[in-house]
Amino acid sequence: MYKLRMFNMKWQLLNYFLISSLLTVSSIFIVLEYYSRELASWEFRMWFLIAILAVCLTVGYVATKRWQRKVDELHVAMLELSKGNFASRVELEPVEPFMYLYDAFNKMAASVEERVQLLQKLGEAEAIRDQELTENAVMEERRRLARDLHDTVSQELFAIHMSASSLPKILERNPDAAGAVMNQLIQMSHHAQKQMRGLISQLRPIELNDMSLQEALEKWFPEYCRTHELQGQLDVSLRDPISEAIEHQFFLIIQEGLANVVKHASAKGVRLAIYEREHQYVLQLQDDGQGFERKDISSASHGLSTMRERAQKLGGEVEIDSKLGSGTRVRVRIPRFTGQTGIVTKEREGESHE
């Protein structure tokens, strides 16, 4: 079918050529047959050549005009398609040398329209799914915060309330014991305040604000440690800038890890180190808190699972090492796909961190 249509187009071109040639040959024959004497005049020959040229140009103009109109129709349809009018089609005529080209365009436009409709449906479905996932995540986070508030601050406040309620009777019956109760109230209120700061730190958004990870940590980490009465030690050793995605995930992991330290570890000091090996970026967060047994991880696993998910997004992994009374160490490893020099030096630096 395609070859037949191409043949029809070529045959139409040949027709125009034959018509032009036939008119030219006929004119020459007529002049030679009936006007042979007038050929001696140069004026007659000039007008004869002008007439022949006019005939040829007229036939060429008619053919070109017809083909240009067909090309313009196709061009307009392509412009409409490029502007998003996927319903644009070229009208087909029964006898049309451009029929094969118009038909191919119409099929292509129909295919594009069908695929765009499918993509739109998939996009709508994905948007609805993302909205549902976001709503579920928000609800889950609310439940987690409510559970944390109940397990920490709420119980602390209840204990403070009970101790404060008993204080008047203690002052009446045994004034000497009132001092111990007041010290207990001070300690419990201080601990409740510390727990509340840990929860607030998770809700407050932390952004890099066009700073590198190291610049942001040098500004934010000491302030965070002072706010939560921690002795902080920061050690960032990176030869070259890391990608924005890795920086962002590292920063969120650090935020989550420090919030866990404040809420659960009862630590006095924390050490944060970031360095690079030959094929890895390593983030290590270590505290001197109370630690926990591996079997007890599930009781406080939300923050740890969040850190794992963030690392896995970048093809990394999280290793947690903790013992009761010996603190906790969280180590995050992210693949490093570069061929930089100084590998041996960085490897040694990495070993020294450990």
C-alpha positions, 0 to 999 in steps of 0.5 A: 500500500505504501509503495502504491501511494508513493507511485501515485505521488510520483505519477502525479509529478510525472503528469505535470512534467508531461503536460509541460513537455507536451505543451512545449513540443506542441508549440514548437511543432505549430511554429515550425509548421505554420510560422517557419517564415516568421522564424527569420525575425529575431523579435518573433523568436524572442516572443516565442521563447517568452511564450514557451517560458510562460507556459512552463512557469504556469504549469510549475506554479500550479503544481507548486501551489497545489503541493505547497497547500498540502504541505501547509495543511500538514504543518498547521496540524503539526503545530496544533499537536505541538501546542497540546491539541492532540485531537488535531487531524488532517482531512483525507481526500479520496484521491490525494497524493499526500494521503499516505503522509496524512494517514501516517500523521493521523495515526501518530496523533491518535497514538500520542493522544491515547498515550497522553490520556493514559499518562494523565489517568496514571498521574491522577491515580498517583496523585490520589495515592500520594495524597492518601499516603501523605494523610496516612503518614500525618496520622501515623506521626500524630499517633506517634507524637501522642504516644510519646507525649503520653509515655514521657511528658504526660507521665512526668507531669502527672508525677509532678502533680501528685508530688505537688499535691502531697507537698502541703500535707508533708509540710504540715506533718513533717516539714523536714521531708519537704525539702526532699520532695521539692528537690524531686519536683525540680528534677522531674520538671527539669526532665519533663522539660528535656523530654519536651525539647526532644519532641519539639526538635522533631517538629521544628523543620531544619533546612540547610539554607544554601549552606554545605552540610559542614557549614550547617552542622558547625552552626547548628550542632553546638547550639543544639547540644547547648540547648539540650545540655549535651557535651557535643563533639563534631568532626567532619572530614570531607575532601570534596563536596557531596551531592545535595541529596546525600547532604539532605538525607544526612542532615535529616538522619542527624536530626532524628538520631539526636532527637532519639539521644535526647528522648531515650539515652539520658546521655551527657555527651554525644560525638558526631563524625562524617568522613569518606572512604574509598567507596563510602560516605560514613556518618557516625553518631555516638553517645555515652547514654544508658544504651539498650539491649538488641531485643529492646530495639522495638520499643523505640524503633520508630526513629531508628527505622526512619533513619534506615529508610532514609539511608536505603533511599540512597542505597545505604545501610544503618548499623546500630551498636548498643549495650546497656550502660555503654551508650549507643553508636549509629553508623550510616554508610552511603555508597560513594561513586567517584574516582578521586585521588587520595584514597589511601589517606582517606581510608586511614582517616576513616579507620582512625574515626573508628 
